[in-house]
Amino acid sequence: MQDQPPRAQDDFAVAHREWLTERVAHYLGRPVDDTVSLAQEGLDSVAGLSLYGDIEEEFGSLIEPEDIWAYPTLRQLADFLAMRDVNRGGSKVRAAFVFTGQGSQHPGMTSGLYLNSTGYRAFLDEADAAITPWTKQSVVKMILADDPGIHRTAMTQPALFAVEYALARTLEEAGVHPVAVLGHGIGEFAAATVAGALTLADAAKLVSMRGAFMQYLPPGGGMMATCVTPYEAAELVAAEPAVGISAINAAKAVVLSGDKAALERIEARLEERGVPCRHLAVSHAFHSPLMAPVVAKFEAIVRRMPGGAARVPFYSTVYGRLATEPLHAPYWTEQITAPVRFADAARSLLAQQTPTHVVEIGPQAVLKPYLRRMGGGRRGPVCLPVCQGPASDAVDLAGVISALDAGPLAAALSGA
C-alpha cells in the first residue's frame, strides 16, 4: 500500500470532520459546525462516552476516552482522528505481539512446526533447556508425544511460555519486530521476555514455580465466561464473596473465578435472564482470591530476581495500560490474584501504537475476535494468529511472515 498523497489526505480529513460533526449533532440534538468546542457546547460525560463508542465502532481504537475533550474544537479532534487513521493505513508495517493465556494449550501444540521449522525447533529447544531443570520434565517431549498432561497447570504454564517464546523469536529472526507487546495472564511472561524485562532463565524459573505452586492448591475452584458488562459482573460478585472478576476481555465478555458452588448460583441467575455463560475447563480459580496462598511463596522466589524495565512498550493487563514502571517482584506477585484487564490494555495499545498488524502468539487463536472488534473490524489492523490450532505447521508460519512482508523468507515467497 502506498502512502496517500496530500490531496487524498485532505479529503480523508474532511470525511472525518463530516462524520464527527454528524455524530455530535445527533447527541446534542441540533446542528453544529466543526469550529465548536465540545465542552462549551454542553456535551456531557454520558454523551461523550457514547461518542467514543461510535468512534471505536467506526474506526477502531484510535483514541482514549479522555481525548474527546482534549481538543479546543471539533475540527481539531476530527483532524487528529484522521491523522491516526491515515498513519495506521501507511505502507510501513507496525506489528504488535499479543500473547495468549492459559486455556489455549492443547496436546501436540506446534508439533508440526517443531518438526518442519529449524528456526522454531532451535528456539523451543532453547526454552525447554531453561525449563527442564525446574519441571524435571521436557516440554518438547510432551508436545511430540501428544501428552494430555499438558493440561496439568504445573506443565501448562511453562509449556505455554516455551511455545510463545519460541514463536516470537522465530518471527523476530525473520525480521518481524514488535512495536509493542501485551500478554493475557501467563502470556505476560513471554511478553516481558521478548520486551527485555525478564531474561529467559529467570522467566523459565518463574513460570515453572508459578505453575507448580498453583497445581497443588486445594481443589474446588472454577472459572466461568459470561456475556455481561464489567458493571453487571461487579453486581453479581458483590452477592458472592467467594467469587471475583478474573478477566475483562471485552465490553460484554467477563470471566468470573472462585468457588464452584457460588459460580453455579450465579449461572442460575444469568440463565433466568437469558444471558449465556460457560464453565471453563480449568483446574483452579485463576486470578481470584483463591490464589492468595500462592502469593507469599511466589514472592519469596521472584524477589531474588532483578526484573527490569521493558525495552519495547509493554501493555500491562494488570494495570490495563502501558507499564511505565519496572516489572519487579511486586508486579509479578500482584499479577497472580489481579483481574486480567485485557480489554483496557488492548484498547490502549491500539490507540497509542496504531499498529497495522496485531500478531496473536500462542498455540491457537483465542483473542482474535476481541482484537478485531476493538480494532474496528476491516478498517482496523490486520489480526494474524501465528497458529490456528493442532494442524498448524511451518507453511502457516511462512504465510504470516509473508503477510507481514518481513525478511528474506517473505521475499522468497513473494518471488522478489
Secondary structure, DSSP 8 states (H G I E B T S, - for coil): -----HHHHHHHHHHHHHHHHHHHHHHHTS---TTS-TTTTT--HHHHHHHHHHHHHHH-S-S-GGGGGSSSSHHHHHHHHHHHHHHHTSSS--EEEEE--TT---TTTTHHHHHH-HHHHHHHHHHHHHHHHHHSS-HHHHHHTT-GGGGSHHHHHHHHHHHHHHHHHHHHHTT---SEEEE-TTHHHHHHHHTTSS-HHHHHHHHHHHHHHHHTS-S-EEEEEE---HHHHHHHHHT-TTEEEEEEEETTEEEEEEEHHHHHHHHHHHHHTT--EEE---SS-TTSGGGHHHHHHHHHHHTTS--B--SS-EEETTTTEE--S-B-HHHHHHHHHS-B-HHHHHHHHHHHH--SEEEEESSS-SSHHHHHHHHTGGGS-EEEES--STT--HHHHHHHHHHTT-HHHHHHHHT-
